[in-house]
Amino acid sequence: MAGLRNVRDLSRAACFSKVDKDATGTVRRPAMTASVQPITIRDLRTIDELNQLRAVEKDVWGMAGEDAIPLTIAIALKASGNIFVGAFEEKHNSAKHGRHDDRGPTATEHPRTEKEKSEKEKLVGFAFGFLGREHGQTTIHSHMLAVLDAYRHLDLGAKLKHAQRERALAMGVHEMTWTFDPLQSRNAHFNFAKLGVLSETYKVDFYGPETSSNLHRNGTDRLWVRWLLGSRRVRDRIAGKNLGKDGAGGRAEILDALRLLAPLVRFDGKGKPARSDLGEALARERISIEIPGDILAVEAADMGLAREWREATRWAFRESLKAGFFVSEFCRSMRGQQGPGAYLLQKGSLGELADS
């Protein structure tokens, strides 16, 4: 247990405005783009908004029609109580309803209906999830999160996840799951460092060998992550505890821990994945697995090399998880800004770490 306690201590230091009944809050852009209207986080309400969701999905993920969520399924999921939250930017058009300011509507402006409100808002991001069943309890599986490129600097992804969490807890649900590509370092940082997820499951080609998305050219392997919504770990990450100015927190401590480990998969001198001895790695209490800092750039330059990274990391994750390890942290830029990132895996109880 001493080893687990030391890992837990390192993990704690790891790298890492209400509008209406449905709304979570508003987000304002930085000063250099202050002319753009505030963004509201709220539930999707209308069929038009669900159609906007499908448009954002296609824009962000590059999905063809057969892989995009069908409108009829989206309508049924929404009507049956599942969670659809969106980030909405108001379309500025004072001529149609008259000018207004903080004093209220002018004589030429009339109260707007829900349909009119919807027509004056643009969906720029969304998250949706549906009810699931895992570990003998009801969960929410968050199937998709998407934010348009022009709005990604606003941290809308985190705000949408927080909104999902609030709604799940209000439903009496205490765990949320989702999947992400473990070769995507930005998503890994977001999930582990900012949200506090944990993972004990690796899915090979979860959506099949490929889909119509240009992001699915190198297989669709996924880490299945668990977000324990009421745990101390998640509460601390959401509150920004243990996070420094760069959002990474006690990087020095976790980097020191990772430097002491011989990665199970590491970069060789030519940027290729090199595998270490599996038996030696599994005999330790902790394992690290390195990944490229930008796998999409690797795919664009050399798809063969990208596939080598997929095969090597697939092997490392599957063997480690099978041996009783779970993924607890991710650190970016292990060897400088252009260097790889690294996952930290450890033995022990996932639930114990989450509440430690």
VENQUIGI-V282232 format. One record per backbone hydrogen bond with DSSP energy under -0.5 kcal/mol. CO is the residue of the C=O (numbers start at 1). NH is the residue of the N-H. Records with the same first field share a line. If there is no record, write none. Layout:
# VENQUIGI-V282232
CO = NH, NH
This chain:
# VENQUIGI-V282232
1 = 5
2 = 6
3 = 7
4 = 8
5 = 9
6 = 10
7 = 11
8 = 12
9 = 13
11 = 14
16 = 249
20 = 23
25 = 41
27 = 39
30 = 33
31 = 34
33 = 36
38 = 90
39 = 27
40 = 42, 88
41 = 24, 25
42 = 86
46 = 50
47 = 51
48 = 52
49 = 53
50 = 54
51 = 55
52 = 56
53 = 57
54 = 58
55 = 59
56 = 60
57 = 61
58 = 62
61 = 215
64 = 67, 68
70 = 74
71 = 75
72 = 76
73 = 77
74 = 78
75 = 79
76 = 80
77 = 82
78 = 81
82 = 84
83 = 129
84 = 44
85 = 127
86 = 42, 88
87 = 124, 125
88 = 40
89 = 122
90 = 92
91 = 93
93 = 97
94 = 98
99 = 106
101 = 104
104 = 101
106 = 109
113 = 117
114 = 118
115 = 119
116 = 120
117 = 120
118 = 121
120 = 91
122 = 89, 124
124 = 148
125 = 87
126 = 146
127 = 85
128 = 143, 144
129 = 83
130 = 141
132 = 139
134 = 137
137 = 134
139 = 132
140 = 142, 177
141 = 130, 143
144 = 128
146 = 126
148 = 151
149 = 152
151 = 154, 156
152 = 155
155 = 159
156 = 160
157 = 161
158 = 162
159 = 163
160 = 164
161 = 165
162 = 166
163 = 167
164 = 168
165 = 169
166 = 170
167 = 171
168 = 171, 173
169 = 172
174 = 229, 230
175 = 140
176 = 227
177 = 142
178 = 225
180 = 182, 223
181 = 184
183 = 185, 295
184 = 188
185 = 189
186 = 190
187 = 191
188 = 192
189 = 193, 194
190 = 194, 195
191 = 196, 197
198 = 226
199 = 327
201 = 224
202 = 204
203 = 206, 222
205 = 208
209 = 219
213 = 216
216 = 211
219 = 218
220 = 206
222 = 203, 224
223 = 180, 225
224 = 200, 201
225 = 178
226 = 198, 228
227 = 176, 229
228 = 231
231 = 235
232 = 236
233 = 237
234 = 238
235 = 239
236 = 240, 241
237 = 240
240 = 243
242 = 250
244 = 247
248 = 16
249 = 251
250 = 254
251 = 255
252 = 256
253 = 257
254 = 258
255 = 259
256 = 260
258 = 261
261 = 263
264 = 276
265 = 290
266 = 274
268 = 271
272 = 268
274 = 266
277 = 281
278 = 282
279 = 283
281 = 284
285 = 347
287 = 345
288 = 264, 265
289 = 343
291 = 341
294 = 298
295 = 299
296 = 300
297 = 301
298 = 302
302 = 306
303 = 307
304 = 308
305 = 309
306 = 310
307 = 311
308 = 312
309 = 313
310 = 314
311 = 315
312 = 316
313 = 317
314 = 318
315 = 319
316 = 320
317 = 321
318 = 322
319 = 323
320 = 325
321 = 324
324 = 348
326 = 328, 346
327 = 199
329 = 344
331 = 342
333 = 336
336 = 335, 339
340 = 334
341 = 291
342 = 331
343 = 289, 345
344 = 328, 329
345 = 287
346 = 326
348 = 350
349 = 353
350 = 354
351 = 355
353 = 356
354 = 233
